[in-house]
Amino acid sequence: MRLPAANTTWPELQVGATATLTRRCTEQDLLLFAHVSGNVNPATLPHEREDDVSGHQPAAPSMWMGALVSAVLGNLLPGPGTLYRQQSLNFHRRVQVGDELTITVTCCGKGTEPLAVFDVDITNTVADLVCDGRAEVEVPLVSQAIEPRRLPALIMGHRDHFSALIERARQLPSLTTAVVCPEDVNALGGVVLSAENGMIKPVLIGHPDRIRGVADDLKVDISDWDLIAEADHHAAAERAVVMARKGEVGAIMKGSLHSDVLLGAVVNKEHGLRTRGRLTHVFVMDAPTLDHLLFISDAAINIAPDLQAKVEIVQNAIDVARACGVTCPRVGILSAVETINPAIPSTMDAAVLSKMAERGQIRGGTVDGPLAMDNAIDIDAARTKGIESLVAGRAEVLIVPNLEAGNMLAKELTFVARAEAAGLVVGARVPVVLTSRADNDRSRLASCALVLLHAEWCRQNQMAADAPHAQVN
């Protein structure tokens, strides 16, 4: 909206003066209005989940349209300094997300200084009358120049993507899971929530008195769960790995111990859970500004991966994304720049990975790189730099150059952008939930959902691979 150079004072205001504003209704408008007004009527709110098939189409609250009238009066005519006396509105049609409205106010009379009356009309794209009415205002008496004001940015969660993952996982059989040292409220709270949702059957390994003390603090009964006494964190991690090797548990979940202690036991060459594949970690982020989940790898295990390691990192990340329901993940290989520069090795790796995907050496996703973070995520940034790609501006999976970059990126999204994070280690004999000690219960629940979804996806793919090929007559 372009603002005039100054307002119109009462002496300057002429009967017949008019001003118009055009505004498209968005889902964010409805959510913001609900926050401000407290009106959470389901008829005026978007559905919470992307997989909702109810066909519900929210109608914009009528008073949201009234607020648009206020915007014309306060910004355009008469402009800054205008104060409402009264407003009457008649609503003729409902407005839905995507509708473009034209709001027009016209001065139809002046009363005793400083009063004036305005006719109000709101029409849609095809000029149908949506709303009409009349507003009486106090017109400013002093001329005031307008300086555009930049309002603070707002970050809102658009969709709750984790809820859809959790609901899908709840339909699958629970998995017996060794939980290593759940000796603080966050760690044990996540276990309790995951068990209550039917995702895991916990086997607790750690210091019994500490675990029971935390359970008392949470006021939960863990007497029906197996509790294996191991006071030392290293011994607890090794015990969980032994149980996984014997098939006694189907997954391992980190509690309140250091990641390197647990991973040290998992990757032990003689007694760990290594397979022929490489262990990699995938963060799954639900970021407020994105309308899809964001997968980041590797930010926890592979410190400075070479090209061959990155091939496996990319493939594992694609598989996790597919397990979460992304049909053909768009994978952006990140670097500092989007052009190939021999002085920046990560750009060379990105180019090779992209070509390997084209030749079928990486399967199941669309891979492109090198891409800088801005043009991997933001479509306008990609267009500004003239990047034509199926991935640029739309990446769902981000492959970072090294662990430091990935760790910083994931934690910035979590603690600055307020994204929710879940995480999973794949490539071992059993999946490993490698949460941060700062993660809350919901993050741990989402991580358990990832375990179940990935395990089911692997099982289905193995069944397909083992099935005999049909004979062609």
Order of alpha helices (4+ residues) and beta strands (2+ residues): beta-alpha-alpha-beta-beta-beta-beta-alpha-beta-alpha-beta-alpha-beta-alpha-beta-alpha-beta-beta-alpha-beta-alpha-beta-alpha-alpha-beta-alpha-beta-beta-alpha
